[in-house]
Amino acid sequence: MTNPLQSSASDILPAAQTEFVMTAEDFSAIASILHATSGIHLSPSKTSLVYSRLAKRLRALGLESFRDYCKLVSGADGVDERQAMLAALTTNVTRFFREPHHFDYLKKLMPGLVDKARRGGRVRMWSAGCSSGEEPYSIAAVVLSMLPNAPELDVKILATDIDTNILAKAKEGLYGRDAIEPVPAEMKKFFDPVDKGGSRVSPNAALRDLISFRELNLIGPWPMKQKFDVIFCRNVAIYFDEPTQDTLFGRYAESLNPDGRLYIGHSERVNDPRFVSDGLTAYRLRTGGR
């Protein structure tokens, strides 16, 4: 998942103690741009980390102050730098089979989805905020463990993230030795060893056939027209303010098939009445709730 800064900081840093001047107005401008473009909420407690992450961008761009940087990212010529700012101010924390109970729940759903696919039905799953790819690859591994010929049927997994750099890493599917430790032994067949003890999702693995990686801003337009049977959106909404969270979960309700499932992070809660609890941080779309 793509998560924003997680450490705390104090007030605006005194100019005398820093390489660049950052005023409260500068911080507010950066926070506003980040919120407007991604929905991520930054409180003033993140000031020091915003400074340290973006100071690298100022050096790379040859800028002398955060006022100049704010001018750049707020202007018409700042599209690329807004993307670079987003990448700098987010930290991607994920792993294979993270919060394993969700994958246990998915296994329980699979017999119904297997039957649906074998009858010629469309099965769609979405990893929203897929980060470096561990989540969608884990979903695909569960699907293939119970439906080995899934790529021959109408079964697809959409994996989206706002950060194009992390999406490129996800598509590459290259991971260190420690990263694949949580992968069950019977599913490690989908990975090929590489130099220095790492592993790569095999170019011929059915995992790749099931997944489509796409750039998507969750607070922007969604081009998908088909509804989903399962949506994973874990440890993403917690970084939005409450109105944005409510809007997001409402859109998920509209995007699920009847009796569809939504899996969220351990610190998140869904208040939309169209959802009912279906286990730990798992929700089922209420039948007839639309």
For each residue, the residues with C-beta under 8 A, 3 or more apart:
1: 92 93 94 129 130 131 135 234 235 236 265
2: 90 92 129 131 161 162 163 166 236
3: 6 90 91 92 93 235 236 239
4: 34 40 42 46 89 90 91 239
5: 42 46 49 50 53 89 90 91
6: 3 91
7: 46 48 49
8: 45 46
9: 44 45 46 47 48 49 50 51
10: 45 47 48
11: 44 47
12: 22 23 24 27 44 47
13: 17 18 22 47 48 51
14: 17 18
15: 18 21 22
16:
17: 13 14
18: 13 14 15 21 22 51 55
19: 55
20: 51 55 58 63 64 65 66
21: 15 18 26 65 66 67
22: 12 13 15 18 26 27 47 50 51 66
23: 12 26 27 66 67
24: 12 27 28 44
25: 28 29
26: 21 22 23 29 30 66 67 69 70
27: 12 22 23 24 30 31 44 47 50
28: 24 25 31 32
29: 25 26 32 33 70 74
30: 26 27 33 34 42 50 54 66 69 70 73 85
31: 27 28 34 35 41 42 50
32: 28 29 35 36
33: 29 30 36 37 70 73 74 82 85
34: 4 30 31 37 38 40 42 85 86 89
35: 31 32 38 39 40 41 42 241
36: 32 33
37: 33 34 82 86 217
38: 34 35 86 162 217 219
39: 35 217 218 219 239 240 244 248
40: 4 34 35 89 90 239 240
41: 31 35 239 240 241 244
42: 4 5 30 31 34 35 46 50 89
43: 46
44: 9 11 12 24 27 47
45: 8 9 10
46: 4 5 7 8 9 42 43 49 50
47: 9 10 11 12 13 22 27 44 50 51
48: 7 9 10 13 51 52
49: 5 7 9 46 52 53
50: 5 9 22 27 30 31 42 46 47 53 54 89
51: 9 13 18 20 22 47 48 54 55
52: 48 49 55 56
53: 5 49 50 56 57 88 89
54: 30 50 51 57 58 66 69 85 88 89
55: 18 19 20 51 52 58 59
56: 52 53 59 60 88
57: 53 54 60 61 69 81 84 85 88
58: 20 54 55 61 63 64 65 66 68 69
59: 55 56 62
60: 56 57
61: 57 58 69 72 81
62: 59
63: 20 58 68 69 72
64: 20 58 68
65: 20 21 58 68 69
66: 20 21 22 23 26 30 54 58 69 70
67: 21 23 26 70 71
68: 58 63 64 65 71 72
69: 26 30 54 57 58 61 63 65 66 72 73
70: 26 29 30 33 66 67 73 74
71: 67 68 74 75
72: 61 63 68 69 75 77 78 81
73: 30 33 69 70 78 81 82 85
74: 29 33 70 71 78
75: 71 72 78
76: 79
77: 72
78: 72 73 74 75 81 82
79: 76 82 83
80: 83 84
81: 57 61 72 73 78 84 85
82: 33 37 73 78 79 85 86
83: 79 80 86 87 163 164
84: 57 80 81 87 88
85: 30 33 34 54 57 73 81 82 88 89
86: 34 37 38 82 83 89 90 162 163
87: 83 84 90 163 165 166
88: 53 54 56 57 84 85
89: 4 5 34 40 42 50 53 54 85 86
90: 2 3 4 5 40 86 87 163
91: 3 4 5 6
92: 1 2 3 131 132 163 166
93: 1 3 131 235
94: 1 98 131 132 134 135
95: 98 134 179 182
96: 134 137 138 179 180 182 183
97: 100 103 138 182 183 184
98: 94 95 134 135 138 182 234
99: 102 234 263 265 266 281
100: 97 103 104 182
101: 104 105 279 280 281 282
102: 99 105 106 232 234 263 281 282
103: 97 100 106 107 138 139 142
104: 100 101 107 108
105: 101 102 108 109 261 263 278 279 282
106: 102 103 109 110 139 142 230 261 263
107: 103 104 110 142 146
108: 104 105 111
109: 105 106 112 113 229 230 261
110: 106 107 113 114 142 143 146 147
111: 108 114 115 146
112: 109 115 116
113: 109 110 116 117 123 147 155 229
114: 110 111 117 118 146 147
115: 111 112 118 119
116: 112 113 119 121 122 123 229
117: 113 114 120 121 123 147 150 153 154 155
118: 114 115 153
119: 115 116
120: 117 154
121: 116 117 154
122: 116 154 226
123: 113 116 117 153 154 155 156 229
124: 156 157 158 226 227 228 229 230
125: 139 143 156 157 158 228 229 230 231 232
126: 157 158 159 160 224 228 230 231 232 233 255
127: 130 135 136 139 157 158 159 160 232
128: 160 216 218 231 232 233 236
129: 1 2 160 161 218 233 234 235 236
130: 1 127 133 135 136 159 160 161 167 170 213
131: 1 2 92 93 94 134 135 161 163 166 170
132: 92 94 166 169 170
133: 130 136 137 159 169 170 171 173 201 213
134: 94 95 96 98 131 137 138 175 179
135: 1 94 98 127 130 131 138 139 159 232 234
136: 127 130 133 139 140 157 159 170 211 213
137: 96 133 134 140 141 173 190 201 207 211
138: 96 97 98 103 134 135 141 142 183
139: 103 106 125 127 135 136 142 143 157 230 232
140: 136 137 143 144 157 206 207 210 211
141: 137 138 144 145 183 184 187 190 207
142: 103 106 107 110 138 139 145 146
143: 110 125 139 140 146 147 150 155 157 210
144: 140 141 147 148 150 190 206 207 210
145: 141 142 148 186 187
146: 107 110 111 114 142 143
147: 110 113 114 117 143 144 150 153 155
148: 144 145 206
149: 152 153
150: 117 143 144 147 153 155 206 210
151: 155 206 209 210
152: 149
153: 117 118 123 147 149 150
154: 117 120 121 122 123
155: 113 117 123 143 147 150 151 210
156: 123 124 125 210 211 212
157: 124 125 126 127 136 139 140 143 210 211 212
158: 124 125 126 127 211 212 214 224 228
159: 126 127 130 133 135 136 170 211 212 213 214
160: 126 127 128 129 130 213 214 215 216 218
161: 2 129 130 131 166 167 170 215 216
162: 2 38 86 215 216 217 218
163: 2 83 86 87 90 92 131 166 167
164: 83 167 168 215
165: 87 168 169
166: 2 87 92 131 132 161 163 169 170
167: 130 161 163 164 170 171 213 214 215
168: 164 165 171 172
169: 132 133 165 166 172 174
170: 130 131 132 133 136 159 161 166 167 173 213
171: 133 167 168 213
172: 168 169 200
173: 133 137 170 200 201 207 208
174: 169 194 198 199 200 201
175: 134 179 180 191 198 199 200
176: 179 180 197 198 199
177: 180 181 197 198 199
178: 181
179: 95 96 134 175 176 199
180: 96 175 176 177 183 188 191 199
181: 177 178
182: 95 96 97 98 100
183: 96 97 138 141 180 187 188 191
184: 97 141 187 188
185: 188
186: 145 189
187: 141 145 183 184 190
188: 180 183 184 185 191 199
189: 186
190: 137 141 144 187 201 202 205 206 207
191: 175 180 183 188 199 200 201 202 205
192: 199 200 201 202 203
193: 197 198 199
194: 174 198 199 200
195: 198
196:
197: 176 177 193
198: 174 175 176 177 193 194 195
199: 174 175 176 177 179 180 188 191 192 193 194
200: 172 173 174 175 191 192 194
201: 133 137 173 174 190 191 192 205 207 208
202: 190 191 192 205 207 208
203: 192 208
204:
205: 190 191 201 202 208 209
206: 140 144 148 150 151 190 209 210
207: 137 140 141 144 173 190 201 202 210 211
208: 173 201 202 203 205 211
209: 151 205 206
210: 140 143 144 150 151 155 156 157 206 207
211: 136 137 140 156 157 158 159 207 208
212: 156 157 158 159
213: 130 133 136 159 160 167 170 171
214: 158 159 160 167
215: 160 161 162 164 167
216: 128 160 161 162 220 222
217: 37 38 39 162 220
218: 39 128 129 160 162 233 236 248
219: 38 39 240 244 247 248
220: 216 217
221:
222: 216 251 255
223:
224: 126 158 255
225:
226: 122 124
227: 124 255 256 257 260
228: 124 125 126 158 231 255 256 257 260
229: 109 113 116 123 124 125 256 257 260 261
230: 106 109 124 125 126 139 260 261 262 263
231: 125 126 128 228 252 255 256 260 261 262 263
232: 102 125 126 127 128 135 139 263
233: 126 128 129 218 236 237 248 252 262 263 264
234: 1 98 99 102 129 135 263 264 265 268 281
235: 1 3 93 129 238 265 266 267 268
236: 1 2 3 128 129 218 233 239 240 265
237: 233 240 244 245 248 249 264 265 268
238: 235 265 267 268
239: 3 4 39 40 41 236
240: 39 40 41 219 236 237 244 245 248
241: 35 41 244 245
242: 245 246
243: 246 247
244: 39 41 219 237 240 241 247 248
245: 237 240 241 242 248 249 268
246: 242 243 249 250 271 272
247: 219 243 244 250 251
248: 39 218 219 233 237 240 244 245 251 252
249: 237 245 246 252 253 262 270 271 272 275
250: 246 247 253 254 272 274
251: 222 247 248 254 255
252: 231 233 248 249 255 256 262
253: 249 250 256 272 274 275 285 289 290
254: 250 251 290
255: 126 222 224 227 228 231 251 252
256: 227 228 229 231 252 253 260 261 262 285
257: 227 228 229 260 285
258: 285 287 288 290
259: 284 285 287
260: 227 228 229 230 231 256 257 284 285
261: 105 106 109 229 230 231 256 278 282 283 284 285
262: 230 231 233 249 252 256 270 275 282 283 284 285
263: 99 102 105 106 230 231 232 233 234 281 282 283
264: 233 234 237 268 269 270 281 282 283
265: 1 99 234 235 236 237 238 268 281
266: 99 235 280 281
267: 235 238
268: 234 235 237 238 245 264 265 281
269: 264
270: 249 262 264 275 283
271: 246 249
272: 246 249 250 253 275
273: 286 289
274: 250 253 285 286 289 290
275: 249 253 262 270 272 283 284 285 286 289
276: 283 284 286
277: 282 283 284
278: 105 261 282 283 284
279: 101 105 282
280: 101 266
281: 99 101 102 234 263 264 265 266 268
282: 101 102 105 261 262 263 264 277 278 279
283: 261 262 263 264 270 275 276 277 278
284: 259 260 261 262 275 276 277 278
285: 253 256 257 258 259 260 261 262 274 275 289
286: 273 274 275 276 289
287: 258 259
288: 258
289: 253 273 274 275 285 286
290: 253 254 258 274
